[in-house]
Amino acid sequence: MTNRRWLSWVWLIALVIWTALLWTPGSWFWDLSKVSPPRIIPLGKVLHVVSYFALAASAGWLPATRRTRHAILLGLVAHGAITEIGQLFVPDRDGTVRDFLIDSASTAGGWLLTRPWWPGDSGARSTGGAGMS
């Protein structure tokens, strides 16, 4: 098995950047409701889905035990809750239960859809091939 320690640093840096963006005052996006035609799904919500999905999916390739990976996933759910609460105190931001649910569902989706390919995990496919350790 190759040394994947560097993945831990990349993953952690991505989490820190995402946290900083969530606690940055104001919106990072233009008001899409004024775009013609108006967008149905706000870009910020799409970013929530993509970020938590990617963080959860990539957790499977971190050099960690299965138990630690599952703890990381629970930590991502807690991260969603903590950042939403923190946003209540950030100017021009709002923490919502809806965003927490989006974050949690995206974390679960990232885990459920990629877990069969996680190297060294008991849920890995037994067909062999790439990604198996």
KEGUNU-674314 format. One record per atom (N, C-alpha, C): y, z, x; residue number from 1. Coordinates in Angstrom, 2 decimals. Example, Ala and Ser with C-alpha at 12.3 -4.5 7.8 and 13.67 -1.06 7.14 Angstrom:
# residues 2
PT       py       pz       px  torza
PT    -5.69     7.80    13.19      1
PT    -4.50     7.80    12.30      1
PT    -3.30     7.80    13.20      1
PT    -2.25     7.08    12.85      2
PT    -1.06     7.14    13.67      2
PT     0.03     7.87    12.90      2
# end
This chain:
# residues 133
PT       py       pz       px  torza
PT    -1.19     0.00     0.85      1
PT     0.00     0.00     0.00      1
PT     1.25     0.00     0.89      1
PT     2.21    -0.78     0.56      2
PT     3.43    -0.85     1.34      2
PT     4.31     0.36     1.04      2
PT     5.21     0.65     1.96      3
PT     6.13     1.77     1.78      3
PT     7.20     1.38     0.77      3
PT     7.24     2.09    -0.34      4
PT     8.21     1.78    -1.40      4
PT     9.30     2.84    -1.50      4
PT     9.47     3.62    -0.43      5
PT    10.46     4.70    -0.47      5
PT    11.87     4.15    -0.75      5
PT    12.18     2.97    -0.22      6
PT    13.50     2.38    -0.43      6
PT    13.77     2.14    -1.91      6
PT    12.71     1.91    -2.70      7
PT    12.90     1.71    -4.13      7
PT    13.50     2.95    -4.80      7
PT    13.11     4.11    -4.30      8
PT    13.66     5.36    -4.85      8
PT    15.17     5.40    -4.68      8
PT    15.64     4.97    -3.51      9
PT    17.08     4.97    -3.26      9
PT    17.80     3.95    -4.14      9
PT    17.25     2.78    -4.27     10
PT    17.86     1.75    -5.12     10
PT    17.91     2.25    -6.56     10
PT    16.81     2.84    -7.03     11
PT    16.74     3.35    -8.40     11
PT    17.78     4.45    -8.61     11
PT    17.87     5.37    -7.67     12
PT    18.81     6.48    -7.79     12
PT    20.26     5.99    -7.77     12
PT    20.56     5.03    -6.90     13
PT    21.92     4.47    -6.86     13
PT    22.25     3.78    -8.18     13
PT    21.30     3.05    -8.74     14
PT    21.52     2.40   -10.04     14
PT    21.81     3.45   -11.12     14
PT    21.07     4.55   -11.11     15
PT    21.30     5.62   -12.09     15
PT    22.68     6.25   -11.91     15
PT    23.08     6.47   -10.67     16
PT    24.40     7.07   -10.41     16
PT    25.52     6.13   -10.88     16
PT    25.38     4.85   -10.58     17
PT    26.40     3.87   -11.02     17
PT    26.46     3.83   -12.55     17
PT    25.30     3.80   -13.20     18
PT    25.27     3.77   -14.67     18
PT    25.92     5.02   -15.24     18
PT    25.65     6.18   -14.66     19
PT    26.25     7.43   -15.13     19
PT    27.76     7.38   -14.97     19
PT    28.24     6.91   -13.82     20
PT    29.68     6.82   -13.58     20
PT    30.34     5.89   -14.60     20
PT    29.69     4.77   -14.90     21
PT    30.26     3.85   -15.90     21
PT    30.32     4.49   -17.28     21
PT    29.30     5.27   -17.61     22
PT    29.28     5.91   -18.93     22
PT    30.38     6.96   -19.07     22
PT    30.78     7.56   -17.95     23
PT    31.80     8.61   -18.00     23
PT    33.17     8.12   -17.55     23
PT    33.34     6.80   -17.47     24
PT    34.63     6.22   -17.12     24
PT    35.47     6.13   -18.40     24
PT    36.72     6.62   -18.34     25
PT    37.56     6.54   -19.55     25
PT    37.77     5.11   -20.01     25
PT    37.86     4.95   -21.32     26
PT    38.14     3.65   -21.92     26
PT    36.91     2.78   -22.02     26
PT    37.10     1.60   -22.53     27
PT    36.02     0.63   -22.68     27
PT    36.08    -0.35   -21.53     27
PT    34.91    -0.77   -21.03     28
PT    34.89    -1.74   -19.93     28
PT    34.90    -3.16   -20.49     28
PT    34.83    -3.31   -21.80     29
PT    34.73    -4.62   -22.41     29
PT    35.93    -4.89   -23.30     29
PT    36.27    -6.16   -23.42     30
PT    37.32    -6.54   -24.34     30
PT    36.82    -6.32   -25.77     30
PT    37.72    -6.26   -26.69     31
PT    37.37    -6.01   -28.08     31
PT    36.73    -7.27   -28.68     31
PT    35.41    -7.27   -28.77     32
PT    34.69    -8.44   -29.26     32
PT    34.86    -8.66   -30.76     32
PT    35.40    -7.67   -31.48     33
PT    35.60    -7.86   -32.91     33
PT    36.74    -8.85   -33.17     33
PT    37.57    -9.09   -32.14     34
PT    38.69   -10.02   -32.29     34
PT    38.33   -11.42   -31.80     34
PT    37.14   -11.59   -31.31     35
PT    36.68   -12.90   -30.86     35
PT    36.26   -13.69   -32.09     35
PT    36.51   -14.98   -32.07     36
PT    36.13   -15.81   -33.21     36
PT    34.92   -16.65   -32.85     36
PT    33.82   -16.56   -33.55     37
PT    33.52   -15.60   -34.61     37
PT    33.20   -14.23   -34.01     37
PT    33.42   -13.16   -34.78     38
PT    33.15   -11.82   -34.26     38
PT    31.67   -11.65   -33.89     38
PT    31.43   -10.92   -32.85     39
PT    30.06   -10.63   -32.40     39
PT    29.47    -9.53   -33.27     39
PT    28.21    -9.68   -33.63     40
PT    27.55    -8.68   -34.47     40
PT    27.13    -7.48   -33.64     40
PT    26.62    -7.72   -32.44     41
PT    26.16    -6.64   -31.58     41
PT    27.16    -6.47   -30.44     41
PT    27.81    -5.31   -30.36     42
PT    28.77    -5.09   -29.28     42
PT    28.09    -5.17   -27.91     42
PT    28.77    -5.76   -26.95     43
PT    28.24    -5.93   -25.61     43
PT    27.87    -4.60   -24.96     43
PT    28.64    -3.56   -25.24     44
PT    28.35    -2.23   -24.69     44
PT    26.98    -1.71   -25.12     44
PT    26.60    -1.99   -26.35     45
PT    25.29    -1.54   -26.84     45
PT    24.17    -2.32   -26.17     45
PT    24.41    -3.60   -25.93     46
PT    23.42    -4.42   -25.22     46
PT    23.22    -3.86   -23.82     46
PT    24.32    -3.45   -23.18     47
PT    24.23    -2.88   -21.84     47
PT    23.45    -1.56   -21.85     47
PT    23.62    -0.76   -22.90     48
PT    22.82     0.47   -23.05     48
PT    21.33     0.11   -23.05     48
PT    20.96    -0.85   -23.87     49
PT    19.55    -1.25   -23.99     49
PT    19.02    -1.74   -22.66     49
PT    19.72    -2.66   -22.05     50
PT    19.26    -3.26   -20.80     50
PT    19.16    -2.21   -19.69     50
PT    20.15    -1.34   -19.58     51
PT    20.16    -0.36   -18.50     51
PT    19.01     0.64   -18.62     51
PT    18.85     1.24   -19.79     52
PT    17.78     2.23   -19.94     52
PT    16.40     1.57   -19.89     52
PT    16.28     0.37   -20.43     53
PT    15.01    -0.35   -20.35     53
PT    14.66    -0.62   -18.88     53
PT    15.63    -1.11   -18.12     54
PT    15.39    -1.44   -16.71     54
PT    15.09    -0.19   -15.89     54
PT    15.81     0.89   -16.13     55
PT    15.54     2.13   -15.39     55
PT    14.14     2.65   -15.69     55
PT    13.75     2.61   -16.96     56
PT    12.40     3.08   -17.34     56
PT    11.33     2.16   -16.78     56
PT    11.52     0.86   -16.91     57
PT    10.52    -0.09   -16.44     57
PT    10.34     0.01   -14.94     57
PT    11.43     0.13   -14.21     58
PT    11.33     0.18   -12.75     58
PT    10.80     1.52   -12.24     58
PT    10.82     2.56   -13.05     59
PT    10.28     3.86   -12.63     59
PT     8.81     3.76   -12.26     59
PT     8.11     2.81   -12.81     60
PT     6.70     2.64   -12.52     60
PT     6.41     2.23   -11.09     60
PT     7.38     1.67   -10.42     61
PT     7.16     1.22    -9.04     61
PT     7.72     2.20    -8.03     61
PT     8.23     3.34    -8.50     62
PT     8.69     4.36    -7.57     62
PT     7.49     5.01    -6.90     62
PT     7.63     5.41    -5.64     63
PT     6.51     6.07    -4.95     63
PT     6.35     7.50    -5.46     63
PT     5.65     7.64    -6.56     64
PT     5.51     8.94    -7.21     64
PT     4.17     8.99    -7.95     64
PT     3.76    10.19    -8.27     65
PT     2.54    10.34    -9.06     65
PT     2.82     9.97   -10.51     65
PT     1.76     9.79   -11.26     66
PT     1.91     9.47   -12.68     66
PT     2.68    10.57   -13.39     66
PT     2.38    11.81   -13.08     67
PT     3.07    12.94   -13.71     67
PT     4.57    12.91   -13.39     67
PT     4.89    12.60   -12.16     68
PT     6.30    12.53   -11.76     68
PT     7.00    11.38   -12.47     68
PT     6.32    10.24   -12.59     69
PT     6.92     9.11   -13.29     69
PT     7.20     9.46   -14.75     69
PT     6.29    10.16   -15.38     70
PT     6.51    10.56   -16.77     70
PT     7.65    11.57   -16.86     70
PT     7.78    12.44   -15.87     71
PT     8.91    13.38   -15.84     71
PT    10.23    12.61   -15.69     71
PT    10.20    11.54   -14.88     72
PT    11.39    10.71   -14.72     72
PT    11.78    10.09   -16.06     72
PT    10.80     9.63   -16.82     73
PT    11.08     9.04   -18.13     73
PT    11.70    10.06   -19.08     73
PT    11.14    11.27   -19.09     74
PT    11.74    12.33   -19.91     74
PT    13.14    12.65   -19.42     74
PT    13.33    12.59   -18.10     75
PT    14.65    12.80   -17.53     75
PT    15.65    11.74   -17.99     75
PT    15.18    10.51   -18.15     76
PT    16.07     9.45   -18.66     76
PT    16.49     9.72   -20.10     76
PT    15.57    10.24   -20.89     77
PT    15.93    10.60   -22.27     77
PT    16.97    11.73   -22.24     77
PT    16.74    12.72   -21.38     78
PT    17.71    13.81   -21.24     78
PT    19.04    13.27   -20.72     78
PT    18.99    12.33   -19.80     79
PT    20.20    11.70   -19.28     79
PT    21.00    11.06   -20.41     79
PT    20.31    10.37   -21.32     80
PT    20.98     9.77   -22.46     80
PT    21.70    10.81   -23.30     80
PT    21.05    11.93   -23.54     81
PT    21.67    13.00   -24.33     81
PT    22.86    13.61   -23.61     81
PT    22.68    13.90   -22.33     82
PT    23.76    14.54   -21.56     82
PT    24.97    13.63   -21.43     82
PT    24.74    12.34   -21.18     83
PT    25.89    11.43   -21.05     83
PT    26.61    11.25   -22.38     83
PT    25.87    11.24   -23.47     84
PT    26.54    11.13   -24.78     84
PT    27.37    12.37   -25.07     84
PT    26.86    13.54   -24.74     85
PT    27.64    14.77   -24.92     85
PT    28.86    14.74   -24.01     85
PT    28.65    14.33   -22.76     86
PT    29.77    14.25   -21.81     86
PT    30.86    13.30   -22.26     86
PT    30.48    12.22   -22.93     87
PT    31.46    11.24   -23.39     87
PT    32.40    11.81   -24.46     87
PT    31.99    12.89   -25.10     88
PT    32.86    13.54   -26.09     88
PT    34.13    14.08   -25.43     88
PT    34.08    14.30   -24.11     89
PT    35.21    14.88   -23.38     89
PT    35.91    13.86   -22.49     89
PT    35.53    12.59   -22.60     90
PT    36.14    11.52   -21.80     90
PT    37.14    10.77   -22.68     90
PT    38.38    10.61   -22.19     91
PT    39.38     9.90   -23.00     91
PT    38.92     8.49   -23.39     91
PT    39.17     8.14   -24.62     92
PT    38.86     6.81   -25.18     92
PT    37.37     6.49   -25.18     92
PT    36.52     7.49   -25.15     93
PT    35.06     7.29   -25.25     93
PT    34.57     8.19   -26.38     93
PT    33.41     7.88   -26.90     94
PT    32.82     8.75   -27.90     94
PT    31.31     8.80   -27.69     94
PT    30.80     9.99   -27.76     95
PT    29.36    10.18   -27.67     95
PT    28.79    10.15   -29.08     95
PT    27.72     9.39   -29.27     96
PT    27.16     9.28   -30.62     96
PT    25.66     9.49   -30.59     96
PT    25.15     9.97   -31.71     97
PT    23.71    10.10   -31.87     97
PT    23.07     8.71   -31.84     97
PT    23.76     7.74   -32.41     98
PT    23.25     6.36   -32.41     98
PT    23.00     5.86   -30.98     98
PT    23.98     6.08   -30.08     99
PT    23.80     5.65   -28.70     99
PT    22.65     6.40   -28.03     99
PT    22.51     7.69   -28.32    100
PT    21.39     8.45   -27.77    100
PT    20.06     7.85   -28.25    100
PT    19.99     7.50   -29.52    101
PT    18.76     6.90   -30.04    101
PT    18.49     5.52   -29.41    101
PT    19.55     4.76   -29.18    102
PT    19.41     3.46   -28.50    102
PT    18.88     3.69   -27.09    102
PT    19.46     4.65   -26.39    103
PT    19.02     4.96   -25.02    103
PT    17.55     5.39   -25.00    103
PT    17.18     6.25   -25.92    104
PT    15.80     6.76   -25.98    104
PT    14.81     5.66   -26.32    104
PT    15.16     4.83   -27.29    105
PT    14.27     3.73   -27.68    105
PT    14.13     2.72   -26.54    105
PT    15.21     2.48   -25.83    106
PT    15.17     1.54   -24.71    106
PT    14.31     2.09   -23.57    106
PT    14.40     3.39   -23.33    107
PT    13.55     4.03   -22.32    107
PT    12.09     3.91   -22.72    107
PT    11.79     4.21   -23.97    108
PT    10.41     4.10   -24.45    108
PT     9.92     2.66   -24.36    108
PT    10.76     1.71   -24.72    109
PT    10.38     0.30   -24.64    109
PT    10.11    -0.14   -23.22    109
PT    10.95     0.28   -22.29    110
PT    10.73    -0.06   -20.89    110
PT     9.42     0.48   -20.37    110
PT     9.07     1.68   -20.79    111
PT     7.80     2.28   -20.38    111
PT     6.63     1.57   -21.04    111
PT     6.68     1.42   -22.35    112
PT     5.55     0.85   -23.08    112
PT     5.24    -0.59   -22.69    112
PT     6.28    -1.37   -22.44    113
PT     6.06    -2.79   -22.16    113
PT     5.68    -3.08   -20.70    113
PT     5.95    -2.13   -19.80    114
PT     5.64    -2.40   -18.39    114
PT     4.55    -1.50   -17.81    114
PT     4.20    -0.44   -18.47    115
PT     3.23     0.51   -17.92    115
PT     1.90    -0.12   -17.52    115
PT     1.37    -1.08   -18.24    116
PT     0.09    -1.67   -17.81    116
PT     0.13    -2.28   -16.41    116
PT     1.31    -2.60   -15.91    117
PT     1.42    -3.23   -14.59    117
PT     1.90    -2.27   -13.52    117
PT     2.10    -1.00   -13.86    118
PT     2.55    -0.04   -12.86    118
PT     1.46     0.15   -11.81    118
PT     1.78     0.00   -10.55    119
PT     0.76     0.19    -9.51    119
PT     0.30     1.64    -9.45    119
PT    -1.01     1.81    -9.34    120
PT    -1.58     3.14    -9.17    120
PT    -1.58     4.01   -10.40    120
PT    -1.20     3.49   -11.55    121
PT    -1.16     4.27   -12.78    121
PT    -2.47     4.10   -13.52    121
PT    -2.91     5.14   -14.20    122
PT    -4.19     5.06   -14.91    122
PT    -4.13     4.08   -16.06    122
PT    -2.92     3.68   -16.48    123
PT    -2.80     2.72   -17.56    123
PT    -2.80     1.29   -17.05    123
PT    -2.99     1.12   -15.74    124
PT    -2.94    -0.22   -15.15    124
PT    -4.13    -1.05   -15.63    124
PT    -3.91    -2.33   -15.74    125
PT    -4.96    -3.25   -16.17    125
PT    -6.05    -3.29   -15.12    125
PT    -7.28    -3.38   -15.55    126
PT    -8.40    -3.39   -14.63    126
PT    -8.80    -4.80   -14.21    126
PT    -7.98    -5.78   -14.52    127
PT    -8.32    -7.16   -14.19    127
PT    -7.98    -7.50   -12.75    127
PT    -7.32    -6.59   -12.04    128
PT    -6.95    -6.87   -10.66    128
PT    -5.73    -7.75   -10.60    128
PT    -5.35    -8.12    -9.41    129
PT    -4.21    -9.03    -9.27    129
PT    -3.01    -8.33    -8.70    129
PT    -1.87    -8.99    -8.81    130
PT    -0.64    -8.50    -8.21    130
PT    -0.24    -7.16    -8.80    130
PT     0.33    -6.34    -7.95    131
PT     0.84    -5.06    -8.42    131
PT    -0.19    -3.96    -8.44    131
PT    -1.41    -4.27    -8.14    132
PT    -2.45    -3.24    -8.17    132
PT    -2.54    -2.60    -6.79    132
PT    -2.77    -1.30    -6.76    133
PT    -2.92    -0.64    -5.46    133
PT    -4.33    -0.15    -5.26    133
# end
